[in-house]
Amino acid sequence: MDCDLLVSCKALAAVRAPVEHGFAHLKNWRVLSKVRTDPKWATALVRALLVLTNREVAR
């Protein structure tokens, strides 16, 4: 690989990793599989779960 491609691959991996970890954490919250409600409420639920996850990770 040339240097430019290597740098761009590393930059892409650095951006993708936190997103993929976030989705992995959300899959652990089984309550999300049972959400059959207003998307606005589901968004608020996901945000609250993200806050709790971030607090747990920061400990």
N, C-alpha and C positions, 0 to 999 in steps of 0.2 A: 504494500500500500504506500501511496505517496503521503507526504507529511500533511497536506491539506485535508485529505480524506480521513486520515487518522484523527486529526484535531476535530473535524466535524462529527465523526462517530463518537468521540468522547463527550463532546458537548451535547449531542442527542441523548446519549446514555445518562448523562447527569440530569437532564430534564425529565426523562421517562421514569427513572427509578422511583422518585417520590410519588409520582402518580400511580404507578403500579403497586407500590406499597400501600398507598391509600385505599385502592380498590381491594387489596387483599385484606386489609383491616375491616373494611365495610362488609365483606363477605362473612366475616366472623360474627357479625351482629345478625342473628337469625330472625330478629323481628322484621328486618327489611323484606324478607321473603313473604311476609304476611300483610304487607301494606297494600290495602285496597281502598285507597281514599284519595282525597284531593291532592294533586301534585304539590300545591303550596305547603300543605301540612307535611308531606313526605320530605320536602326540601328542608323544612325547619327541623324535622327529626334527624335527617342526615347531618345537618350542621351541628346539632346538639351532640350527636354521637361522635362527630369529629373532634369537638372540644374535649369530650371525655377521653377519647383516645389520645389526644395530644397531651393531656394532663398526665395520663398513665405513662406515656413514653418519657415525659420529662422528669418523672420521679427518679 
